[in-house]
Amino acid sequence: MDLSWSHHALTRRRTLAAATGLAAGALLPTGPALAAAAQYTNPVIWQDFADIDVMRVGDTYYASASTMHYSPGAPVLRSYDLVNWEIAGHAVPALDFGAKYDLNGARGYVRGIWASSLAYRPSNRTFYWLGQIDFARTYLYTATAVEGPWSRLTTISTPYYDAGLLVDTDDTLYVAYGNTTISVAQLSRDGRSQVRTQEVFRTPSSVGTLEGARFYKINGQYYIFLTRPANGQYILKSSSGPFGPYTMRQVLLDLRGPIPGGGVPHQGGLVRTQSGAWYYMAFVDAYPGGRMPALAPVTWTADGWPVVQLVDGAWGTTYPSPAVPTPPRQVTPMTGVDTFDGTSLKPRWEWNHNPDNTKWSVGNGLTLRTATVTHDLYWARNTLTHRIQGPTSTATVQLDHSAMRDGDRAGLALLRDSSAWIGLKRDGGATRVVTVTGLTMDGNWNTTGTGTEVASAPVSGGCVWLRANADIRPGAPRPGTFSYSTDGITFTRLGPAFSMGNDWRFFMGYRFALFNHATQALGGAVRVTRFEVSTP
């Protein structure tokens, strides 16, 4: 089966939470030399990468994901075997969609980059990213390499909600999109405008909501892959062209997933290996950590419908590794040490909203100068975030605080709509290390609590080590704990455990976050000389 260059798998939204479903089986075809161990384990990435869109270009696999209010947005992942992934870059360099994404008079929490689409157009050797923002309009970015630079090609007035972009075999660009009512749009040859759009399918009330479109052409037939949030996956098929008519079939419903305590794998995409084997990469709701990518083999029925290969009636925890050519190199780990050398941040980092680029720098460590005067961390600019590695991991930061000023607050947070942090308070010429809990938001993402100090200790000198341990196993609220050190060797626990909430409605999972903000006046700074994420 041949899939046109956009084999996509990105998706976004949900509304429930769930468990197990459909059936199938398949033998993975043999092929070139196996690139990895005999088996892989799900989730293939135990970090928060939701609404995956996945594709292959030559011998390289790429995927994109949702990032909401984090900037840069829409990370592009790269792999050579579908199992081991690295972050190569971001398709949206900055969230330049209005002042709220700058924390300027308004906030963009749980807005921004939702389920979007990543595609490759062989005719001009160009990558395309397409997504709608704030239900207002659609943005299209392009690059000739996923590392960038990415630039905005166009803005289209139709908001293509949960879009899937297809580069057809005749090089025409089509977009499948919508919630319950699914439409297909045709773009102009240059991709800059819409030629036409048409409703192609209306979801039966017995199914409920369908969204998260991925658009494919396989063996001359058109497929729209759709999710039922958050417990099902369906597919539409047309033999008559991209505008249908389409027939529907269930792919999975209430399927038991591979992460204990987690949800049903859903809202992902299909991809074909060099040897002709097919895979489905979905995400699993696994809060408090977020939504984790999982991979399963797919076979096809004689009449052209995909079937997920199950293990004991469930999405397998392990499967035989894909048969792919030996990778040209090892991918860059998503965890480990960062000393902030070079001239730019590594792509594992994303800011909470857009940063003030005049207030930070790298090279000889990360310098964070205060960018906001506030008592509310959720309003503070230049908070730098890093995904948490599951099922448990620890972040340790070495912090030079000698340039802090009175009223400054700097440290390491477990950041979400309910947050806590360990860090430094500088007041009256004295510096203390403190643990603060009770930073909270309501369901409209307005601040309801700016935090309460629950433990403190005096510190002297100009350097301190801060540590946060996060347990993000899903199924229940989990503990986060904080400790500090004055020598980088002996760590002292500070304060009680913080309960990390597992409600899904913030969508993004907990992150480690580095921050420095003022409560009195700007001018202070801290320098992060080392940051490390480690696992047991």
Secondary structure by P-SEA (a helix, b strand, c coil): ccccccbbbbbbbbccccccccccccccccccccccccccccccccccccbbbbbbcccbbbbbbbbccccccbbbbbbcccccccccccccccccccccccccccccccccccccbbbbbccccbbbbbbcccccbbbbbbbccccccccccccccccccbbbbbbccccbbbbbbbccbbbbbbbccccccccccccccccccccccccbbbbbccccbbbbbbbccccbbbbbbbcccccccbbbbbcccccccccccccccccccccccccbbbbbbbbcccccccbbbbbbbbbbcccbbbbbbbccccccccccccccccccccccccccccccccccccccccccccccccccccccccccccccccccccccccbbbbbbccccbbbbbbbbccccccccccccccccccbbbbbbbbcccbbbbbcccccccccccccccccccccbbbbcccbbbbbbbbbcccccbbbbbbbccccccbbbbcccbbbbbccccccccccccccccccccccccccccbbbbbcc
